[in-house]
Amino acid sequence: MNTAHQLHKPLTSTPVGRRERRRAETREKLFRVAMQLFAERGFFATTTEDITEAADVGQGTFFNYFPTKQHVLTVLTEKQMERVAHAREEAESGKMPIQDVLRELMHRIAQEPGKSQALTRSLMTALLSNDEVRQFARDTMGRGRETLSEMIKLGQKRGEIRRDRKPAELAMAFQRNVIGTLVLWAMQTEGDLDAWIEKTFRDFWGMVSSQ
């Protein structure tokens, strides 16, 4: 009996792992296709049917992952949180100055939504059009600020960041700078986002630096 159970266990565990990988791949594919269509057509002009046709899956499959097309953006906020967590690991390793860690983080956060001005406009519209998604994004940004605060505390401890301001205040300023820059850039007809973000970071660092 025990032998039979032991033989059976690997046979059931392998398909579960494969199934989970496929689910993750399908979710990622739907996200990528939706982002591309939002950039090309705009958020409101893109339907769930458009997304499923482009992704070559049934509409039922889409709703297995997302209640509405706005909920696709929860994947984006999750990815942004992963970038913040990675930056914290870099900061804690001590291999890079906090200034460099925060500069790279600001560019990474802007990179995904800033693939085009049309995409940025669509994402902002989508986030504001659904209370549940907006709450999810707000909660995720709150967790992001907590992690940013931890990095800023490290910077203060190392003497890189001024100590007369609360870390939470500076973390909020970081987020305001990124979002504000994205919004202003998206209102333009052209412009290099990397250059915009770099200027924004220089201004931010000038405000928080202890030097």
N, C-alpha and C positions, 0 to 999 in steps of 0.2 A: 504493500500500500504506500509506504513512504517512498519507495523507489519509483513507483508510478507517478507520484506527486512531483518528485524532483525532476523526472523526465518531462513532465507536462509544463512545468513552470517556465523554462526557457522558451518553449514554443509559443506561449501566450505573451510573454514580456516583449519579444522582438516586434511583433506586429503593432503593439501599443506604441512603441518608440517610433516606428515608421509612420503610424497614423498621426502622431503628434507633430512629427516633422512636416508631414504633408499639410496639416492644418496651418502650421506656422508659415509655410511657403505660400499657401493659398491666400492667407490673410495679408501677407506682404505684397503679393501680386495685385490683389484688389486695391491696396493702398497706393502702390506705384501707378497703376493705371488711372485711378481716380485723380491723383495729383496731376498727371499729365493732361487729362481731359479738363480739369479745372483751369489749368493754365491756358489751354487752347480755346475753350468755349466759355469759360466763366462758370462759377459755381451753380447759379440758378438754371443756366441753360443745359447743364449736364444732368441726365437722369440716371437712376440706378440701372435702367436697361442699357444705357450707353456704356456704363462701366462693365456690366456683366458680358455684354457682347464683345467689348475690346479685350476683356480678360478671358474670354472663351469659357465662361461658366454659366450655369443657370441662375436665374434671379433668386431662386430659393437658397442657393449657396451663399449669395451675398447676405441675405437676411439671417443666415446662420451665424454670421460674424458681426454684422452691424445692424442695429435697429433702423437707422436712417443713414442717408449719405453723409450727414453732418458728423455722425459717430466715427466715420473714417478718420477724422482728425484726432481722435484719441490716440491713434498710432503715432501721429506726429508728436504729440505731447510726451508720449512714453519715450520716444527716441531722444527728445530734447533732455529729458531727465537722465537718460543714460549718458549723454554727453557731459552733463553737470557732474554726475557721479565719477566719470572717468577723470575729469579735471581735478576733483578732490583727491583722487588717488595720486595724480601727478604732483599735486601740491604737498601731500603728506610724505611723498618719497624724498622731497628736498632736493631733487636733481635740477629743478628749474626755479628761478625766481618767481614769486607770486605774480609779478607783473606779466611775465611771459605766459604763465598759466591762464590768467584772466584774459589776456589778449587773444590767445588761441581759442579760448572758450567763446568769446564774443563772436569771433568769425565763424566758428562751427555752428553756433546757434542760429546765426543769420543765414547760413548756407542753404539749408533745406527749403525754408519758405521763400528764400530770396533767389530761387532759380530763375524767376522772371518777375517783372513788375505785375503782370496780369495774375500770376499765381498768388503773389502776396495779397493783392486786392481781393481775390476770391477767398483766400483763407480767412482774412479779417471778416469778410461778410459772413462766411459760414460760422465762425465762432460766435458771432453776435446774433445769429438767427435761431439758436437752440439753447434753451435754459440749461438743460442737462449737460450738454457738451461744454457750455460756458463754465458751468460749475466744476466740471472735471478739469478743465484747463486751469481754472483759478486755483483749485486744490493742488494740482501738480506744480504750478508756479510757486505756491506757498512752500511746498517741500523743496523746490529748487532754491528758494531764498534761504531756507534753513541750511542747506548745504553750502551755498555761497557764503553765508555768515561764518560757517566753520573755516572756510578758506581765508576769509578776511581776518578772522581772529589769528590764524597762523601768520598772516602777513604783518599784523600788529605785533605779535610776539617776536617776530624776526626783525622788526624795525623797518619794514618796507612800507607799511601803511600807517597813516596818522591814527593816534589813539584817542583823540578828542571827539570822535564820532562813534556812535554805536554800530557794531557790525551789521545789524539788521537794517539800519538806515542806508548804509552803503550798498548792501545787497539789493535793496529796493531801487536805489539809484542806478545800479548796473542794469537791472531789468527794464527800468523806464528808458534808459538810453538805447538799449537794443530795440525795443518795440517802437519807440518814437522814431528812430532812424529808419526802420523798415517802413513805417507808415509814410513818412515824408518822401523816402526814395520811391515808393510805389506810386506816389502822386505825380511823379515826373514821367516824361516820355522816353528818357534815356538816362544813363549814368552808371558808373562802375560801383556796384555795391561794396566791393572790397575796400575801395577808396573811402566811401562814406563811413563804413564801419571802423576803418583805421583812424579816421579823423575823430569819430565819436569816442573811440577808446583813448586816444591821446587826451581829449578833453576830460574824460572820466578819470584817467590816471592823474592828470594834473590836479584834480580836486581831492583825490584820496591819498596821494603819495605823501610820505613823511618827509621827503626831501624838499 
